[in-house]
């Protein structure tokens, strides 16, 4: 059976579940099927550690009885009638939720773009092993690399089928392929580890396995014999794109409507106000062709294209579902995701690039700290306080000079977003496409 036929079968089942729910007494309902397929292989020091395959079709039925709502989950073989009856029975004894609802009917998508998200290529287990072996061998060939932590390759499929009782019916699927390797360089107490990876929607777009391995090895070798630096304030910290994505991710989390409604965001009162530097524009675009987080419609059946979340440093929008929007006195902007429930989420986040190359930005810093890895979870979403363990390289005379480890960098995100300088090295391979970012005025705790 083809993937299209399977999707049609799952969609028919979702529609049947809704019919059973209405028969059992639900006023409204929607049904979601999340499809998952994966195959992976991992190796270590030239030996295969494991190969594995997994697949599932997980059903979720959400029913409304007045303003009471309940959701039940089941696998492929569950009894449809019993599942619907149980959901309705649960809803009837649930407390009322004044904001619970399906999406507004007039906002439901009747058509959506073809985003070229599915590659039917199916790498064999042997080819996945070969790619992992190649990546690891390339990393181990780098002078100074001592051993492998492991290498892997994988392929997978994510799909969503959604049907609602008020007229929406749709399905899409997105393929994924990945390669990664992690190694150790140095000896004894001076060992350092690093990694590299690539993940793409289409197999042909994947970076060469040997190149991934070589990059991982070179990264690890460059970190050997790190030094410590003295504690200081007013330090300029430059975030490598691997960690700047996380920094922008904190901004994305802070403008999530669910956090705003719960009053757990440090930007909860900042709509229409300046939250970042002039020139920082944050675009959320679910319609990027072959994008890592692209989707033709959201988890409620809305198909809303690119949104400017932050424009020239000014906050323009929250991420919203219908229920969260209703709670905030707004309308959904098509950013619902489905997991255990319905919640707002970002898609492909693209930061506007600066005017300098990464090298020019580092040169302009003169003296500072270039961060390649962050440790710990020291970020307070309510206050914006930021404190993370970090390692990377010291910048002297505008160039990376020696490796640094065992330091802590600290500030407040509200200040950091207003002290940024952006490079122009945007990498759209990732869900958050962020460049190298320099942040002035941070505190560094070292010796």
Buried (B, 14 or more C-beta within 10 A) or exposed (E): EEBEEBBBBBBEBBBBBBBBBBEBBBBBBBBBBBBEBBBBBBBBEEEEEEBEEEEEBEBBBBBBBEBBBBBBBBEEEBEBBEBBBBBBBBBBEBEEBEBBBBBBEEBBBEEBEEBBBBBEEEBEBEBBBBBBBBBBBBBBEBEBBBEBBBBBBBBBBBBBBBBBBBEBBBBBBBBBBBBBBBBBBBEEEEBBBBBBBBBBBBBEEBBBBBBBBBBBBBBBBBBBEBEEBEEEEEBBBBBBBBBBBBBBBBBBBBBBBBBBBBEBBBBBEBBEEBBBBEBBBBBBBBBBEBBBBBBBBBBBBBBBEBBBBBBBBBBBBBBBBBBBBBBBEBEBBBBBBBEEBBBBBBBBBBBBBBEBBBBBBBBBBEEBBBBBBBEEEBBBBEEBBBBBBBBBBBBEEBBBBEBBBBBBBBBBBBBBBBBBBBBBBBEBEBBBBBBBBBBBBBBBBBE
